[in-house]
Amino acid sequence: TMPTFQSYALANQTHVYSSTSRKSSKLKSYKRGHLLKYRPHNNNWHKATVYINGKAQTGYININDVGSNSQLKSPIYINGI
């Protein structure tokens, strides 16, 4: 079995996408600070299982959207501000 990792949602709305593209549909969204569990997928994406109406679905989280507790505590920069 693949190892499972966990880290925190960094974006105010951290999305789980239906495929490995930010243009794909969003299966679910989590608030900043939510602890997310996932498995490695590739260099840019993690694979996660989300439950929608009680049914398990595979979704993808961009690696830039999650991070450690220390990253969570640092300020967010949006467009360099």
N, CA, C and O atoms as CSV, one atom per row, in Angstrom:
chain,resi,resn,atom,element,x,y,z
A,1,THR,N,N,0.839,-1.197,0.000
A,1,THR,CA,C,0.000,0.000,0.000
A,1,THR,C,C,0.872,1.244,0.000
A,1,THR,O,O,2.004,1.238,0.483
A,2,MET,N,N,0.318,2.296,-0.549
A,2,MET,CA,C,1.033,3.561,-0.619
A,2,MET,C,C,1.017,4.232,0.747
A,2,MET,O,O,0.027,4.131,1.471
A,3,PRO,N,N,2.106,4.920,1.111
A,3,PRO,CA,C,2.091,5.634,2.387
A,3,PRO,C,C,1.089,6.785,2.338
A,3,PRO,O,O,0.836,7.358,1.278
A,4,THR,N,N,0.537,7.109,3.472
A,4,THR,CA,C,-0.378,8.242,3.568
A,4,THR,C,C,0.336,9.375,4.290
A,4,THR,O,O,0.985,9.159,5.314
A,5,PHE,N,N,0.213,10.568,3.759
A,5,PHE,CA,C,0.806,11.747,4.360
A,5,PHE,C,C,-0.311,12.673,4.820
A,5,PHE,O,O,-1.457,12.546,4.390
A,6,GLN,N,N,0.035,13.592,5.690
A,6,GLN,CA,C,-0.948,14.600,6.056
A,6,GLN,C,C,-0.276,15.941,6.218
A,6,GLN,O,O,0.859,16.036,6.684
A,7,SER,N,N,-0.988,16.967,5.828
A,7,SER,CA,C,-0.549,18.336,6.064
A,7,SER,C,C,-1.778,19.226,6.011
A,7,SER,O,O,-2.906,18.748,5.894
A,8,TYR,N,N,-1.541,20.526,6.100
A,8,TYR,CA,C,-2.639,21.454,6.299
A,8,TYR,C,C,-2.992,22.222,5.033
A,8,TYR,O,O,-2.128,22.530,4.212
A,9,ALA,N,N,-4.266,22.520,4.893
A,9,ALA,CA,C,-4.727,23.367,3.793
A,9,ALA,C,C,-4.159,24.767,3.995
A,9,ALA,O,O,-4.366,25.369,5.049
A,10,LEU,N,N,-3.450,25.291,3.004
A,10,LEU,CA,C,-2.830,26.614,3.121
A,10,LEU,C,C,-3.704,27.714,2.537
A,10,LEU,O,O,-3.707,28.836,3.044
A,11,ALA,N,N,-4.439,27.408,1.487
A,11,ALA,CA,C,-5.288,28.429,0.861
A,11,ALA,C,C,-6.560,28.609,1.686
A,11,ALA,O,O,-6.987,27.702,2.399
A,12,ASN,N,N,-7.154,29.790,1.576
A,12,ASN,CA,C,-8.424,30.023,2.273
A,12,ASN,C,C,-9.473,29.041,1.785
A,12,ASN,O,O,-10.304,28.567,2.559
A,13,GLN,N,N,-9.429,28.742,0.503
A,13,GLN,CA,C,-10.241,27.670,-0.056
A,13,GLN,C,C,-9.279,26.720,-0.741
A,13,GLN,O,O,-8.777,27.011,-1.826
A,14,THR,N,N,-9.023,25.593,-0.115
A,14,THR,CA,C,-8.141,24.586,-0.706
A,14,THR,C,C,-9.029,23.550,-1.379
A,14,THR,O,O,-9.837,22.891,-0.724
A,15,HIS,N,N,-8.874,23.411,-2.684
A,15,HIS,CA,C,-9.777,22.564,-3.455
A,15,HIS,C,C,-9.192,21.176,-3.689
A,15,HIS,O,O,-7.983,21.001,-3.844
A,16,VAL,N,N,-10.084,20.210,-3.709
A,16,VAL,CA,C,-9.753,18.872,-4.193
A,16,VAL,C,C,-10.379,18.786,-5.580
A,16,VAL,O,O,-11.594,18.908,-5.736
A,17,TYR,N,N,-9.526,18.574,-6.589
A,17,TYR,CA,C,-9.966,18.596,-7.983
A,17,TYR,C,C,-10.258,17.188,-8.481
A,17,TYR,O,O,-9.759,16.203,-7.937
A,18,SER,N,N,-11.084,17.112,-9.531
A,18,SER,CA,C,-11.463,15.807,-10.070
A,18,SER,C,C,-10.350,15.180,-10.904
A,18,SER,O,O,-10.329,13.963,-11.089
A,19,SER,N,N,-9.427,15.995,-11.407
A,19,SER,CA,C,-8.264,15.461,-12.116
A,19,SER,C,C,-7.064,16.362,-11.825
A,19,SER,O,O,-7.184,17.344,-11.093
A,20,THR,N,N,-5.915,16.028,-12.397
A,20,THR,CA,C,-4.695,16.763,-12.078
A,20,THR,C,C,-4.597,18.059,-12.889
A,20,THR,O,O,-3.622,18.297,-13.602
A,21,SER,N,N,-5.628,18.878,-12.757
A,21,SER,CA,C,-5.640,20.182,-13.410
A,21,SER,C,C,-6.479,21.133,-12.582
A,21,SER,O,O,-7.554,20.773,-12.102
A,22,ARG,N,N,-5.977,22.363,-12.416
A,22,ARG,CA,C,-6.762,23.368,-11.693
A,22,ARG,C,C,-8.004,23.773,-12.479
A,22,ARG,O,O,-8.916,24.396,-11.935
A,23,LYS,N,N,-8.033,23.416,-13.763
A,23,LYS,CA,C,-9.205,23.734,-14.586
A,23,LYS,C,C,-10.293,22.663,-14.451
A,23,LYS,O,O,-11.421,22.860,-14.904
A,24,SER,N,N,-9.953,21.542,-13.833
A,24,SER,CA,C,-10.943,20.475,-13.683
A,24,SER,C,C,-11.957,20.844,-12.605
A,24,SER,O,O,-11.746,21.790,-11.846
A,25,SER,N,N,-13.040,20.107,-12.540
A,25,SER,CA,C,-14.076,20.451,-11.569
A,25,SER,C,C,-13.589,20.195,-10.152
A,25,SER,O,O,-12.745,19.332,-9.909
A,26,LYS,N,N,-14.137,20.962,-9.229
A,26,LYS,CA,C,-13.749,20.853,-7.822
A,26,LYS,C,C,-14.713,19.909,-7.119
A,26,LYS,O,O,-15.924,20.128,-7.107
A,27,LEU,N,N,-14.151,18.853,-6.532
A,27,LEU,CA,C,-14.984,17.888,-5.824
A,27,LEU,C,C,-15.376,18.410,-4.450
A,27,LEU,O,O,-16.502,18.221,-3.990
A,28,LYS,N,N,-14.419,19.071,-3.806
A,28,LYS,CA,C,-14.641,19.512,-2.441
A,28,LYS,C,C,-13.665,20.645,-2.131
A,28,LYS,O,O,-12.612,20.758,-2.758
A,29,SER,N,N,-14.025,21.476,-1.163
A,29,SER,CA,C,-13.138,22.570,-0.746
A,29,SER,C,C,-12.989,22.542,0.761
A,29,SER,O,O,-13.924,22.206,1.488
A,30,TYR,N,N,-11.798,22.902,1.222
A,30,TYR,CA,C,-11.520,22.933,2.655
A,30,TYR,C,C,-10.988,24.295,3.033
A,30,TYR,O,O,-10.308,24.951,2.244
A,31,LYS,N,N,-11.301,24.718,4.245
A,31,LYS,CA,C,-10.803,25.989,4.753
A,31,LYS,C,C,-9.341,25.863,5.156
A,31,LYS,O,O,-8.856,24.772,5.454
A,32,ARG,N,N,-8.641,27.012,5.161
A,32,ARG,CA,C,-7.261,27.081,5.615
A,32,ARG,C,C,-7.150,26.468,7.010
A,32,ARG,O,O,-7.971,26.741,7.887
A,33,GLY,N,N,-6.128,25.640,7.202
A,33,GLY,CA,C,-5.897,25.033,8.503
A,33,GLY,C,C,-6.495,23.645,8.655
A,33,GLY,O,O,-6.219,22.961,9.640
A,34,HIS,N,N,-7.319,23.211,7.687
A,34,HIS,CA,C,-7.914,21.874,7.761
A,34,HIS,C,C,-6.821,20.824,7.526
A,34,HIS,O,O,-6.018,20.957,6.602
A,35,LEU,N,N,-6.794,19.805,8.345
A,35,LEU,CA,C,-5.801,18.741,8.174
A,35,LEU,C,C,-6.262,17.796,7.076
A,35,LEU,O,O,-7.345,17.216,7.158
A,36,LEU,N,N,-5.439,17.646,6.052
A,36,LEU,CA,C,-5.780,16.802,4.909
A,36,LEU,C,C,-4.856,15.598,4.861
A,36,LEU,O,O,-3.667,15.697,5.164
A,37,LYS,N,N,-5.418,14.462,4.479
A,37,LYS,CA,C,-4.623,13.243,4.308
A,37,LYS,C,C,-4.630,12.872,2.835
A,37,LYS,O,O,-5.641,13.025,2.150
A,38,TYR,N,N,-3.504,12.389,2.360
A,38,TYR,CA,C,-3.405,12.074,0.938
A,38,TYR,C,C,-2.267,11.095,0.699
A,38,TYR,O,O,-1.483,10.784,1.595
A,39,ARG,N,N,-2.206,10.624,-0.528
A,39,ARG,CA,C,-1.131,9.742,-0.975
A,39,ARG,C,C,-0.367,10.444,-2.097
A,39,ARG,O,O,-0.932,11.283,-2.798
A,40,PRO,N,N,0.915,10.108,-2.272
A,40,PRO,CA,C,1.662,10.741,-3.361
A,40,PRO,C,C,1.098,10.327,-4.717
A,40,PRO,O,O,0.651,9.193,-4.893
A,41,HIS,N,N,1.122,11.239,-5.656
A,41,HIS,CA,C,0.667,10.926,-7.012
A,41,HIS,C,C,1.768,11.231,-8.028
A,41,HIS,O,O,2.256,10.332,-8.712
A,42,ASN,N,N,2.157,12.514,-8.120
A,42,ASN,CA,C,3.300,12.876,-8.964
A,42,ASN,C,C,3.965,14.123,-8.391
A,42,ASN,O,O,3.699,14.488,-7.246
A,43,ASN,N,N,4.823,14.781,-9.163
A,43,ASN,CA,C,5.584,15.918,-8.633
A,43,ASN,C,C,4.721,17.122,-8.282
A,43,ASN,O,O,5.133,17.969,-7.488
A,44,ASN,N,N,3.544,17.206,-8.857
A,44,ASN,CA,C,2.712,18.386,-8.653
A,44,ASN,C,C,1.413,18.117,-7.904
A,44,ASN,O,O,0.753,19.050,-7.448
A,45,TRP,N,N,1.048,16.865,-7.778
A,45,TRP,CA,C,-0.275,16.531,-7.244
A,45,TRP,C,C,-0.224,15.412,-6.219
A,45,TRP,O,O,0.580,14.485,-6.315
A,46,HIS,N,N,-1.105,15.527,-5.237
A,46,HIS,CA,C,-1.364,14.450,-4.286
A,46,HIS,C,C,-2.712,13.845,-4.657
A,46,HIS,O,O,-3.568,14.511,-5.240
A,47,LYS,N,N,-2.888,12.580,-4.313
A,47,LYS,CA,C,-4.161,11.904,-4.553
A,47,LYS,C,C,-4.876,11.748,-3.215
A,47,LYS,O,O,-4.266,11.339,-2.227
A,48,ALA,N,N,-6.151,12.069,-3.181
A,48,ALA,CA,C,-6.912,11.998,-1.940
A,48,ALA,C,C,-8.260,11.333,-2.196
A,48,ALA,O,O,-8.791,11.387,-3.305
A,49,THR,N,N,-8.798,10.714,-1.173
A,49,THR,CA,C,-10.146,10.172,-1.265
A,49,THR,C,C,-11.082,11.128,-0.537
A,49,THR,O,O,-10.873,11.447,0.633
A,50,VAL,N,N,-12.099,11.575,-1.228
A,50,VAL,CA,C,-13.100,12.441,-0.606
A,50,VAL,C,C,-14.446,11.737,-0.673
A,50,VAL,O,O,-14.695,10.922,-1.561
A,51,TYR,N,N,-15.299,12.062,0.272
A,51,TYR,CA,C,-16.625,11.457,0.306
A,51,TYR,C,C,-17.660,12.500,-0.068
A,51,TYR,O,O,-17.760,13.555,0.557
A,52,ILE,N,N,-18.427,12.182,-1.102
A,52,ILE,CA,C,-19.481,13.070,-1.562
A,52,ILE,C,C,-20.783,12.279,-1.507
A,52,ILE,O,O,-20.945,11.264,-2.184
A,53,ASN,N,N,-21.699,12.769,-0.688
A,53,ASN,CA,C,-22.963,12.052,-0.450
A,53,ASN,C,C,-22.713,10.610,-0.027
A,53,ASN,O,O,-23.433,9.696,-0.430
A,54,GLY,N,N,-21.677,10.421,0.795
A,54,GLY,CA,C,-21.380,9.098,1.326
A,54,GLY,C,C,-20.618,8.183,0.384
A,54,GLY,O,O,-20.301,7.050,0.746
A,55,LYS,N,N,-20.318,8.659,-0.823
A,55,LYS,CA,C,-19.587,7.834,-1.795
A,55,LYS,C,C,-18.141,8.299,-1.893
A,55,LYS,O,O,-17.862,9.493,-1.998
A,56,ALA,N,N,-17.228,7.332,-1.857
A,56,ALA,CA,C,-15.804,7.659,-1.968
A,56,ALA,C,C,-15.462,8.011,-3.411
A,56,ALA,O,O,-15.841,7.302,-4.342
A,57,GLN,N,N,-14.749,9.107,-3.579
A,57,GLN,CA,C,-14.268,9.492,-4.905
A,57,GLN,C,C,-12.800,9.882,-4.799
A,57,GLN,O,O,-12.356,10.415,-3.782
A,58,THR,N,N,-12.060,9.610,-5.858
A,58,THR,CA,C,-10.652,9.993,-5.891
A,58,THR,C,C,-10.539,11.420,-6.402
A,58,THR,O,O,-11.103,11.776,-7.437
A,59,GLY,N,N,-9.799,12.227,-5.655
A,59,GLY,CA,C,-9.555,13.601,-6.077
A,59,GLY,C,C,-8.077,13.917,-5.971
A,59,GLY,O,O,-7.286,13.091,-5.516
A,60,TYR,N,N,-7.712,15.103,-6.389
A,60,TYR,CA,C,-6.310,15.506,-6.442
A,60,TYR,C,C,-6.129,16.878,-5.804
A,60,TYR,O,O,-6.928,17.790,-6.015
A,61,ILE,N,N,-5.055,17.003,-5.015
A,61,ILE,CA,C,-4.732,18.253,-4.330
A,61,ILE,C,C,-3.396,18.740,-4.876
A,61,ILE,O,O,-2.430,17.979,-4.936
A,62,ASN,N,N,-3.343,20.004,-5.272
A,62,ASN,CA,C,-2.078,20.551,-5.767
A,62,ASN,C,C,-1.091,20.673,-4.615
A,62,ASN,O,O,-1.458,21.122,-3.529
A,63,ILE,N,N,0.157,20.276,-4.840
A,63,ILE,CA,C,1.143,20.271,-3.747
A,63,ILE,C,C,1.382,21.660,-3.169
A,63,ILE,O,O,1.800,21.780,-2.017
A,64,ASN,N,N,1.124,22.717,-3.951
A,64,ASN,CA,C,1.327,24.079,-3.453
A,64,ASN,C,C,0.207,24.533,-2.521
A,64,ASN,O,O,0.325,25.561,-1.854
A,65,ASP,N,N,-0.876,23.767,-2.479
A,65,ASP,CA,C,-2.041,24.172,-1.685
A,65,ASP,C,C,-2.019,23.630,-0.262
A,65,ASP,O,O,-2.862,23.992,0.559
A,66,VAL,N,N,-1.062,22.766,0.027
A,66,VAL,CA,C,-0.970,22.203,1.376
A,66,VAL,C,C,0.445,22.357,1.916
A,66,VAL,O,O,1.405,22.470,1.154
A,67,GLY,N,N,0.562,22.360,3.237
A,67,GLY,CA,C,1.887,22.517,3.822
A,67,GLY,C,C,1.893,22.185,5.293
A,67,GLY,O,O,0.899,21.726,5.856
A,68,SER,N,N,3.025,22.426,5.895
A,68,SER,CA,C,3.238,22.063,7.291
A,68,SER,C,C,2.597,23.076,8.234
A,68,SER,O,O,2.148,24.145,7.819
A,69,ASN,N,N,2.567,22.710,9.505
A,69,ASN,CA,C,2.034,23.590,10.535
A,69,ASN,C,C,2.801,24.911,10.570
A,69,ASN,O,O,2.199,25.965,10.776
A,70,SER,N,N,4.124,24.870,10.370
A,70,SER,CA,C,4.911,26.108,10.397
A,70,SER,C,C,4.559,27.007,9.211
A,70,SER,O,O,4.553,28.231,9.343
A,71,GLN,N,N,4.267,26.408,8.056
A,71,GLN,CA,C,3.845,27.211,6.903
A,71,GLN,C,C,2.486,27.850,7.173
A,71,GLN,O,O,2.204,28.966,6.735
A,72,LEU,N,N,1.662,27.123,7.899
A,72,LEU,CA,C,0.330,27.614,8.231
A,72,LEU,C,C,0.413,28.866,9.102
A,72,LEU,O,O,-0.417,29.768,8.989
A,73,LYS,N,N,1.412,28.911,9.964
A,73,LYS,CA,C,1.544,30.034,10.892
A,73,LYS,C,C,2.184,31.248,10.263
A,73,LYS,O,O,2.073,32.352,10.795
A,74,SER,N,N,2.857,31.061,9.129
A,74,SER,CA,C,3.480,32.217,8.473
A,74,SER,C,C,2.419,32.981,7.688
A,74,SER,O,O,1.404,32.405,7.297
A,75,PRO,N,N,2.645,34.275,7.453
A,75,PRO,CA,C,1.623,35.066,6.742
A,75,PRO,C,C,1.437,34.599,5.306
A,75,PRO,O,O,2.345,34.034,4.695
A,76,ILE,N,N,0.255,34.843,4.786
A,76,ILE,CA,C,-0.031,34.498,3.398
A,76,ILE,C,C,0.336,35.691,2.535
A,76,ILE,O,O,-0.002,36.828,2.863
A,77,TYR,N,N,1.021,35.437,1.442
A,77,TYR,CA,C,1.303,36.499,0.480
A,77,TYR,C,C,0.470,36.246,-0.766
A,77,TYR,O,O,0.534,35.175,-1.369
A,78,ILE,N,N,-0.301,37.239,-1.134
A,78,ILE,CA,C,-1.107,37.138,-2.347
A,78,ILE,C,C,-0.602,38.200,-3.304
A,78,ILE,O,O,-0.626,39.393,-3.003
A,79,ASN,N,N,-0.145,37.747,-4.464
A,79,ASN,CA,C,0.446,38.656,-5.457
A,79,ASN,C,C,1.538,39.528,-4.843
A,79,ASN,O,O,1.658,40.713,-5.156
A,80,GLY,N,N,2.334,38.915,-3.960
A,80,GLY,CA,C,3.486,39.619,-3.398
A,80,GLY,C,C,3.167,40.621,-2.308
A,80,GLY,O,O,4.057,41.331,-1.841
A,81,ILE,N,N,1.906,40.691,-1.893
A,81,ILE,CA,C,1.515,41.673,-0.855
A,81,ILE,C,C,1.616,41.039,0.524
A,81,ILE,O,O,1.331,41.694,1.527
